[in-house]
Amino acid sequence: IVRTRSYTVVDELSMDDEPDMSPRRSLGWQYTERESDLETALAESLKERNEKYNRLIIEHMMRAEQLKAEQERIEEVKKKGWKLKAKRMFKSLGKGVLEATSKASFAVGTTPYG
């Protein structure tokens, strides 16, 4: 026969003796005791451990997927940012060239020799 004791944390609301003090929250312990045969206790502990590891693996996979999605979003923003900067640069460069050529042609057309 195997005796097991399981502990859990309990959130308790404690009231002080002083009336003008607000209630405080504290953590307490609660436990349960069980008796079972050795095979049942081993099977239960193995089952609990497997469930815990499965839950940890699933949580890790979910975090990895979220991280990957966030990195893809950041990369997409960076790519769009680069393209947008390049378009702005070429647009301003084009405006400058157009202004320069229009001024030059105006200057050439209005010379007294021409």
C-alpha positions in Angstrom: 0.0 0.0 0.0 1.3 3.5 -1.0 0.2 6.6 0.8 0.4 9.8 -1.3 -0.2 13.4 -0.2 -1.0 16.0 -2.9 -0.5 19.7 -2.1 -2.2 22.6 -3.8 -1.9 26.3 -3.3 -5.0 28.1 -2.1 -5.8 31.8 -2.4 -7.1 32.9 1.0 -8.7 36.1 2.1 -7.5 37.0 5.6 -9.3 39.5 7.8 -7.2 41.3 10.4 -8.5 42.2 13.9 -8.2 45.9 13.1 -11.5 47.2 11.6 -10.0 50.0 9.5 -7.6 47.6 7.6 -8.6 46.2 4.3 -8.7 42.4 3.8 -5.4 40.9 2.6 -4.9 38.0 0.3 -2.4 35.3 1.1 -1.5 31.9 -0.2 -2.2 28.8 1.8 -1.7 25.1 1.4 -4.3 22.4 1.1 -3.5 18.8 0.8 -5.3 15.5 0.2 -4.1 12.1 1.2 -4.8 8.9 -0.8 -4.0 5.3 -0.3 -3.6 2.9 -3.2 -1.6 -0.1 -4.2 1.9 0.3 -5.7 0.9 -0.5 -9.3 -2.0 2.0 -9.3 0.2 4.7 -7.8 3.0 4.1 -10.4 0.4 4.1 -13.2 -1.2 7.4 -12.0 2.2 9.1 -11.6 3.3 8.0 -15.1 0.0 9.2 -16.5 0.3 12.6 -14.8 3.9 12.9 -16.0 3.0 12.1 -19.6 0.1 14.6 -19.5 2.4 17.3 -18.1 5.1 16.7 -20.8 2.4 16.6 -23.5 1.0 19.9 -22.3 4.6 21.4 -22.2 5.3 20.2 -25.7 2.0 21.7 -27.0 2.7 25.0 -25.3 6.2 25.1 -26.7 4.9 24.4 -30.2 2.3 27.2 -29.9 4.9 29.7 -28.7 7.2 28.7 -31.6 4.3 29.2 -34.1 3.5 32.6 -32.6 7.2 33.6 -32.7 7.5 32.5 -36.3 4.3 34.4 -37.3 5.6 37.5 -35.5 9.0 37.3 -37.3 7.3 36.8 -40.7 5.2 39.9 -40.0 8.3 41.9 -39.0 10.1 40.8 -42.2 7.0 41.7 -44.3 7.0 45.2 -42.7 10.7 45.6 -43.3 10.3 44.6 -47.0 7.4 47.0 -47.5 9.4 49.7 -45.7 12.4 49.2 -48.0 10.2 49.2 -51.1 8.4 52.3 -49.9 11.7 54.1 -49.2 13.0 53.2 -52.7 9.9 54.4 -54.4 10.0 57.7 -52.5 13.7 58.1 -53.4 13.2 57.4 -57.1 10.1 59.6 -57.2 11.9 62.6 -55.6 14.9 61.9 -57.9 12.6 61.9 -60.9 11.0 65.2 -59.8 14.4 66.7 -59.4 15.5 65.6 -62.9 12.2 66.9 -64.4 12.6 70.3 -62.7 16.2 70.5 -63.7 15.5 69.7 -67.4 12.5 72.1 -67.5 14.6 74.9 -66.1 17.4 74.1 -68.5 15.1 74.1 -71.5 13.4 77.3 -70.4 16.8 78.8 -70.0 18.0 77.6 -73.4 14.8 78.8 -75.1 15.0 82.3 -73.7 18.5 83.1 -74.5 19.1 86.2 -76.7 21.0 84.0 -79.2 18.4 81.5 -79.8 
